[in-house]
Amino acid sequence: MRILNRSIAVTALSCGMVLGTTLPLMAAQASQDQDYGRGYGHGYNHENLRRLIDRTQQDIQMSAESQHGNHDQRQRNQDAQKHLSDFDRHLTKGHFDKDELDHVIGDVQGILDHNTLMANSRNALLQDVTQLREARAHYDSRH
């Protein structure tokens, strides 16, 4: 019985140590993944924002695949994809184009306002547009 109690105590302590070192690392990574406001502007690393753009494109594509929409809905999806691609192309050259980001935000908001979406697609795009607005606000505060 004593050996069993000691084994349980050692196992619990080991789990606590693993969680104690892993959770802060996971929290730091989550914070970094959500921190799209760092590194905007000329000459900065735009990788976090590029990941957001990529995720937004994927979310639009997934929502489009689940829609049985009309021409207008398809056109809104295509316009958003084009503006996202243009904005990303500028980012790869180190240029943050605020006007293009405004178009992207407007396009995604237009999809949210006018397209028929499943709940999970709507939630994903709401999160995307919120984070795109945060990126724009951060850029405005720096310039």
PyRosetta script that sets phi, psi and omega in degrees:
from pyrosetta import init, pose_from_sequence

init()
pose = pose_from_sequence("MRILNRSIAVTALSCGMVLGTTLPLMAAQASQDQDYGRGYGHGYNHENLRRLIDRTQQDIQMSAESQHGNHDQRQRNQDAQKHLSDFDRHLTKGHFDKDELDHVIGDVQGILDHNTLMANSRNALLQDVTQLREARAHYDSRH")
pose.set_psi(1, -40.7)
pose.set_omega(1, -179.9)
pose.set_phi(2, -63.1)
pose.set_psi(2, -40.5)
pose.set_omega(2, 179.2)
pose.set_phi(3, -65.8)
pose.set_psi(3, -39.9)
pose.set_omega(3, 178.6)
pose.set_phi(4, -63.3)
pose.set_psi(4, -45.5)
pose.set_omega(4, 178.5)
pose.set_phi(5, -61.7)
pose.set_psi(5, -40.5)
pose.set_omega(5, 179.2)
pose.set_phi(6, -65.6)
pose.set_psi(6, -40.2)
pose.set_omega(6, 178.9)
pose.set_phi(7, -63.4)
pose.set_psi(7, -41.7)
pose.set_omega(7, 178.7)
pose.set_phi(8, -65.1)
pose.set_psi(8, -42.2)
pose.set_omega(8, -180.0)
pose.set_phi(9, -64.3)
pose.set_psi(9, -42.8)
pose.set_omega(9, 179.5)
pose.set_phi(10, -65.3)
pose.set_psi(10, -41.9)
pose.set_omega(10, 178.5)
pose.set_phi(11, -63.2)
pose.set_psi(11, -45.3)
pose.set_omega(11, 179.3)
pose.set_phi(12, -62.9)
pose.set_psi(12, -42.0)
pose.set_omega(12, 179.0)
pose.set_phi(13, -64.7)
pose.set_psi(13, -41.8)
pose.set_omega(13, 179.0)
pose.set_phi(14, -63.0)
pose.set_psi(14, -43.8)
pose.set_omega(14, 178.1)
pose.set_phi(15, -62.4)
pose.set_psi(15, -41.5)
pose.set_omega(15, 178.7)
pose.set_phi(16, -62.8)
pose.set_psi(16, -39.9)
pose.set_omega(16, 178.9)
pose.set_phi(17, -66.9)
pose.set_psi(17, -40.7)
pose.set_omega(17, 178.7)
pose.set_phi(18, -63.9)
pose.set_psi(18, -47.8)
pose.set_omega(18, 179.4)
pose.set_phi(19, -64.5)
pose.set_psi(19, -37.3)
pose.set_omega(19, -179.5)
pose.set_phi(20, -64.0)
pose.set_psi(20, -30.7)
pose.set_omega(20, 177.8)
pose.set_phi(21, -94.0)
pose.set_psi(21, -29.3)
pose.set_omega(21, -176.5)
pose.set_phi(22, -80.2)
pose.set_psi(22, -43.6)
pose.set_omega(22, -175.7)
pose.set_phi(23, -60.1)
pose.set_psi(23, -44.7)
pose.set_omega(23, 177.2)
pose.set_phi(24, -61.0)
pose.set_psi(24, -36.5)
pose.set_omega(24, 178.0)
pose.set_phi(25, -66.5)
pose.set_psi(25, -41.0)
pose.set_omega(25, 178.0)
pose.set_phi(26, -65.3)
pose.set_psi(26, -41.3)
pose.set_omega(26, 179.0)
pose.set_phi(27, -64.2)
pose.set_psi(27, -40.1)
pose.set_omega(27, 178.6)
pose.set_phi(28, -64.3)
pose.set_psi(28, -41.6)
pose.set_omega(28, 178.7)
pose.set_phi(29, -65.9)
pose.set_psi(29, -42.5)
pose.set_omega(29, 178.5)
pose.set_phi(30, -61.9)
pose.set_psi(30, -41.0)
pose.set_omega(30, 178.2)
pose.set_phi(31, -63.1)
pose.set_psi(31, -42.6)
pose.set_omega(31, 179.4)
pose.set_phi(32, -65.3)
pose.set_psi(32, -41.6)
pose.set_omega(32, -179.9)
pose.set_phi(33, -63.5)
pose.set_psi(33, -34.3)
pose.set_omega(33, -178.9)
pose.set_phi(34, -86.6)
pose.set_psi(34, -10.5)
pose.set_omega(34, -174.2)
pose.set_phi(35, -88.1)
pose.set_psi(35, 72.5)
pose.set_omega(35, 179.4)
pose.set_phi(36, -78.9)
pose.set_psi(36, -5.5)
pose.set_omega(36, -177.6)
pose.set_phi(37, -86.0)
pose.set_psi(37, -1.3)
pose.set_omega(37, -179.7)
pose.set_phi(38, -97.2)
pose.set_psi(38, 141.8)
pose.set_omega(38, 172.3)
pose.set_phi(39, 80.3)
pose.set_psi(39, 22.1)
pose.set_omega(39, 176.7)
pose.set_phi(40, -86.0)
pose.set_psi(40, 161.0)
pose.set_omega(40, 178.4)
pose.set_phi(41, 105.9)
pose.set_psi(41, 177.0)
pose.set_omega(41, -177.8)
pose.set_phi(42, -69.9)
pose.set_psi(42, 137.0)
pose.set_omega(42, 174.5)
pose.set_phi(43, 78.2)
pose.set_psi(43, 10.6)
pose.set_omega(43, -178.8)
pose.set_phi(44, -107.3)
pose.set_psi(44, 164.2)
pose.set_omega(44, 176.9)
pose.set_phi(45, -77.1)
pose.set_psi(45, 123.5)
pose.set_omega(45, -176.9)
pose.set_phi(46, -106.5)
pose.set_psi(46, 17.5)
pose.set_omega(46, -173.4)
pose.set_phi(47, -62.1)
pose.set_psi(47, -39.7)
pose.set_omega(47, 179.2)
pose.set_phi(48, -62.7)
pose.set_psi(48, -43.2)
pose.set_omega(48, 179.2)
pose.set_phi(49, -68.0)
pose.set_psi(49, -37.5)
pose.set_omega(49, 178.0)
pose.set_phi(50, -64.0)
pose.set_psi(50, -35.5)
pose.set_omega(50, 176.3)
pose.set_phi(51, -65.4)
pose.set_psi(51, -39.4)
pose.set_omega(51, 177.1)
pose.set_phi(52, -63.5)
pose.set_psi(52, -43.2)
pose.set_omega(52, 178.6)
pose.set_phi(53, -60.7)
pose.set_psi(53, -45.8)
pose.set_omega(53, 179.4)
pose.set_phi(54, -60.7)
pose.set_psi(54, -45.0)
pose.set_omega(54, -179.9)
pose.set_phi(55, -64.8)
pose.set_psi(55, -38.9)
pose.set_omega(55, 178.9)
pose.set_phi(56, -63.9)
pose.set_psi(56, -42.3)
pose.set_omega(56, 177.2)
pose.set_phi(57, -61.0)
pose.set_psi(57, -42.5)
pose.set_omega(57, 178.1)
pose.set_phi(58, -63.8)
pose.set_psi(58, -41.3)
pose.set_omega(58, -179.8)
pose.set_phi(59, -64.8)
pose.set_psi(59, -39.2)
pose.set_omega(59, 177.5)
pose.set_phi(60, -66.1)
pose.set_psi(60, -42.9)
pose.set_omega(60, 179.6)
pose.set_phi(61, -61.9)
pose.set_psi(61, -44.6)
pose.set_omega(61, 179.4)
pose.set_phi(62, -63.2)
pose.set_psi(62, -40.4)
pose.set_omega(62, 179.7)
pose.set_phi(63, -68.1)
pose.set_psi(63, -36.7)
pose.set_omega(63, 179.5)
pose.set_phi(64, -65.8)
pose.set_psi(64, -37.7)
pose.set_omega(64, -179.6)
pose.set_phi(65, -67.3)
pose.set_psi(65, -27.4)
pose.set_omega(65, -178.9)
pose.set_phi(66, -92.7)
pose.set_psi(66, -4.0)
pose.set_omega(66, -179.7)
pose.set_phi(67, -91.1)
pose.set_psi(67, 149.2)
pose.set_omega(67, 170.0)
pose.set_phi(68, -117.6)
pose.set_psi(68, 50.4)
pose.set_omega(68, -170.0)
pose.set_phi(69, -80.2)
pose.set_psi(69, 170.7)
pose.set_omega(69, 178.8)
pose.set_phi(70, -86.1)
pose.set_psi(70, -174.8)
pose.set_omega(70, -178.1)
pose.set_phi(71, -58.5)
pose.set_psi(71, -42.5)
pose.set_omega(71, -178.6)
pose.set_phi(72, -61.9)
pose.set_psi(72, -41.4)
pose.set_omega(72, 179.2)
pose.set_phi(73, -65.1)
pose.set_psi(73, -43.6)
pose.set_omega(73, 178.3)
pose.set_phi(74, -63.3)
pose.set_psi(74, -39.1)
pose.set_omega(74, -179.8)
pose.set_phi(75, -65.3)
pose.set_psi(75, -39.8)
pose.set_omega(75, 177.2)
pose.set_phi(76, -61.7)
pose.set_psi(76, -41.9)
pose.set_omega(76, 177.8)
pose.set_phi(77, -62.8)
pose.set_psi(77, -44.6)
pose.set_omega(77, -179.3)
pose.set_phi(78, -65.1)
pose.set_psi(78, -41.6)
pose.set_omega(78, 178.6)
pose.set_phi(79, -62.0)
pose.set_psi(79, -42.9)
pose.set_omega(79, 179.5)
pose.set_phi(80, -64.2)
pose.set_psi(80, -43.5)
pose.set_omega(80, 179.2)
pose.set_phi(81, -61.8)
pose.set_psi(81, -41.0)
pose.set_omega(81, -180.0)
pose.set_phi(82, -64.4)
pose.set_psi(82, -47.5)
pose.set_omega(82, -179.7)
pose.set_phi(83, -64.8)
pose.set_psi(83, -38.0)
pose.set_omega(83, 176.1)
pose.set_phi(84, -62.1)
pose.set_psi(84, -43.1)
pose.set_omega(84, 179.5)
pose.set_phi(85, -64.3)
pose.set_psi(85, -44.3)
pose.set_omega(85, 178.5)
pose.set_phi(86, -61.3)
pose.set_psi(86, -45.1)
pose.set_omega(86, -180.0)
pose.set_phi(87, -62.4)
pose.set_psi(87, -43.2)
pose.set_omega(87, 179.8)
pose.set_phi(88, -65.2)
pose.set_psi(88, -39.0)
pose.set_omega(88, 178.6)
pose.set_phi(89, -60.0)
pose.set_psi(89, -41.9)
pose.set_omega(89, 176.7)
pose.set_phi(90, -64.3)
pose.set_psi(90, -40.0)
pose.set_omega(90, 179.2)
pose.set_phi(91, -61.9)
pose.set_psi(91, -37.0)
pose.set_omega(91, -179.6)
pose.set_phi(92, -64.1)
pose.set_psi(92, -21.8)
pose.set_omega(92, 177.9)
pose.set_phi(93, -95.6)
pose.set_psi(93, 6.7)
pose.set_omega(93, 177.8)
pose.set_phi(94, 83.4)
pose.set_psi(94, 15.5)
pose.set_omega(94, -176.4)
pose.set_phi(95, -114.4)
pose.set_psi(95, 120.8)
pose.set_omega(95, 175.8)
pose.set_phi(96, -91.0)
pose.set_psi(96, 110.0)
pose.set_omega(96, -177.9)
pose.set_phi(97, -99.8)
pose.set_psi(97, 98.9)
pose.set_omega(97, -176.3)
pose.set_phi(98, -62.1)
pose.set_psi(98, -38.4)
pose.set_omega(98, 179.5)
pose.set_phi(99, -63.0)
pose.set_psi(99, -41.1)
pose.set_omega(99, 178.2)
pose.set_phi(100, -66.5)
pose.set_psi(100, -37.9)
pose.set_omega(100, 176.9)
pose.set_phi(101, -63.2)
pose.set_psi(101, -38.5)
pose.set_omega(101, 175.9)
pose.set_phi(102, -60.3)
pose.set_psi(102, -40.7)
pose.set_omega(102, 176.9)
pose.set_phi(103, -62.8)
pose.set_psi(103, -43.4)
pose.set_omega(103, 179.6)
pose.set_phi(104, -59.5)
pose.set_psi(104, -48.8)
pose.set_omega(104, -178.9)
pose.set_phi(105, -60.8)
pose.set_psi(105, -44.4)
pose.set_omega(105, 178.4)
pose.set_phi(106, -62.2)
pose.set_psi(106, -39.6)
pose.set_omega(106, 179.3)
pose.set_phi(107, -65.7)
pose.set_psi(107, -45.5)
pose.set_omega(107, -179.6)
pose.set_phi(108, -65.9)
pose.set_psi(108, -40.2)
pose.set_omega(108, 177.8)
pose.set_phi(109, -63.7)
pose.set_psi(109, -37.1)
pose.set_omega(109, 176.9)
pose.set_phi(110, -61.9)
pose.set_psi(110, -39.7)
pose.set_omega(110, 175.9)
pose.set_phi(111, -62.1)
pose.set_psi(111, -44.9)
pose.set_omega(111, 180.0)
pose.set_phi(112, -63.4)
pose.set_psi(112, -39.0)
pose.set_omega(112, -175.7)
pose.set_phi(113, -77.0)
pose.set_psi(113, -31.3)
pose.set_omega(113, -168.5)
pose.set_phi(114, -121.6)
pose.set_psi(114, -20.5)
pose.set_omega(114, -178.2)
pose.set_phi(115, -88.4)
pose.set_psi(115, 149.9)
pose.set_omega(115, 173.9)
pose.set_phi(116, -82.3)
pose.set_psi(116, 117.6)
pose.set_omega(116, -174.1)
pose.set_phi(117, -125.2)
pose.set_psi(117, 149.6)
pose.set_omega(117, 170.3)
pose.set_phi(118, -74.5)
pose.set_psi(118, 157.1)
pose.set_omega(118, -175.0)
pose.set_phi(119, -57.7)
pose.set_psi(119, -43.3)
pose.set_omega(119, -178.1)
pose.set_phi(120, -67.3)
pose.set_psi(120, -34.8)
pose.set_omega(120, 176.5)
pose.set_phi(121, -68.0)
pose.set_psi(121, -43.0)
pose.set_omega(121, 178.8)
pose.set_phi(122, -61.4)
pose.set_psi(122, -44.6)
pose.set_omega(122, -180.0)
pose.set_phi(123, -63.0)
pose.set_psi(123, -42.9)
pose.set_omega(123, -179.9)
pose.set_phi(124, -63.3)
pose.set_psi(124, -44.2)
pose.set_omega(124, -179.3)
pose.set_phi(125, -70.4)
pose.set_psi(125, -32.9)
pose.set_omega(125, 174.7)
pose.set_phi(126, -62.3)
pose.set_psi(126, -43.1)
pose.set_omega(126, 177.5)
pose.set_phi(127, -63.6)
pose.set_psi(127, -42.6)
pose.set_omega(127, 179.9)
pose.set_phi(128, -61.4)
pose.set_psi(128, -49.3)
pose.set_omega(128, -176.6)
pose.set_phi(129, -66.0)
pose.set_psi(129, -34.1)
pose.set_omega(129, 176.3)
pose.set_phi(130, -63.4)
pose.set_psi(130, -45.0)
pose.set_omega(130, -179.1)
pose.set_phi(131, -71.3)
pose.set_psi(131, -31.9)
pose.set_omega(131, 174.1)
pose.set_phi(132, -65.2)
pose.set_psi(132, -39.4)
pose.set_omega(132, 176.8)
pose.set_phi(133, -65.6)
pose.set_psi(133, -37.5)
pose.set_omega(133, 176.7)
pose.set_phi(134, -63.3)
pose.set_psi(134, -39.6)
pose.set_omega(134, 177.8)
pose.set_phi(135, -63.1)
pose.set_psi(135, -43.7)
pose.set_omega(135, 178.9)
pose.set_phi(136, -64.0)
pose.set_psi(136, -43.3)
pose.set_omega(136, 179.8)
pose.set_phi(137, -62.7)
pose.set_psi(137, -40.6)
pose.set_omega(137, 179.1)
pose.set_phi(138, -65.5)
pose.set_psi(138, -41.0)
pose.set_omega(138, 178.3)
pose.set_phi(139, -62.5)
pose.set_psi(139, -44.4)
pose.set_omega(139, 179.1)
pose.set_phi(140, -61.2)
pose.set_psi(140, -36.9)
pose.set_omega(140, -178.1)
pose.set_phi(141, -71.9)
pose.set_psi(141, -20.1)
pose.set_omega(141, -180.0)
pose.set_phi(142, -90.1)
pose.set_psi(142, -18.7)
pose.set_omega(142, -175.2)
pose.set_phi(143, -123.7)
pose.dump_pdb("model.pdb")
